[in-house]
Every structure is written in C-alpha cells, then in structure tokens.
Amino acid sequence: MKHITNGQKDLVHISFEIGLLLKGIHGLMEIVGGAFLIFLSPTRLSHRAHHF
C-alpha cells in the first residue's frame, strides 16, 4: 500500500475543493440560463441564435 504524505493530502484536498467549486458554478450557470430561456419566446431565441 502506498503512503501519502501530508503535502499530497493537502494537494488532493485543495484539488477536490476546486473541483467542487467549479461544479457549483456550473450548476448556477445552468439555473440562470434556464431561467433566461423561460422569458424568451421561440421567435426571439431563433433571432438571437442567427445573430451569433
């Protein structure tokens, strides 16, 4: 079995927390994007899509 030093534990812990933070930001962006789509009619959404 491999022994993990304190420095490696810290790196794994920090990496996990960064991943968790990024996942939370992604989820928040999905919620905001979904709420934004509620207020757009299909015609306006199509117009915006062609604009880009």
C-alpha positions in Angstrom: 0.0 0.0 0.0 1.2 3.5 -0.9 1.8 6.0 1.8 0.5 9.5 1.2 2.4 12.5 2.8 0.7 15.5 4.3 1.7 17.6 1.2 0.0 15.1 -1.1 -3.1 15.1 1.2 -3.3 18.9 1.0 -2.9 18.9 -2.8 -5.7 16.3 -3.1 -7.9 18.2 -0.7 -7.4 21.5 -2.5 -8.0 19.9 -5.9 -11.2 18.4 -4.6 -12.4 21.7 -3.2 -11.6 23.5 -6.5 -13.5 20.8 -8.5 -16.5 21.2 -6.1 -16.4 25.0 -6.5 -16.3 24.7 -10.3 -19.2 22.2 -10.3 -21.2 24.6 -8.2 -20.5 27.5 -10.6 -21.5 25.3 -13.5 -24.8 24.4 -11.8 -25.5 28.1 -11.0 -24.9 29.0 -14.7 -27.3 26.2 -15.8 -30.0 27.6 -13.4 -29.5 31.2 -14.7 -29.5 30.0 -18.3 -32.7 28.0 -17.8 -34.4 31.0 -16.1 -33.3 33.2 -19.0 -34.8 30.8 -21.5 -38.2 30.9 -19.8 -38.5 34.6 -20.7 -37.5 34.3 -24.3 -40.1 33.4 -26.9 -39.1 30.9 -29.6 -39.0 33.6 -32.2 -36.7 35.8 -30.2 -34.5 32.8 -29.3 -34.2 31.9 -33.0 -33.3 35.5 -33.9 -30.6 35.6 -31.2 -29.2 32.2 -32.4 -29.0 33.5 -36.0 -27.3 36.7 -34.8 -24.4 34.8 -33.4 
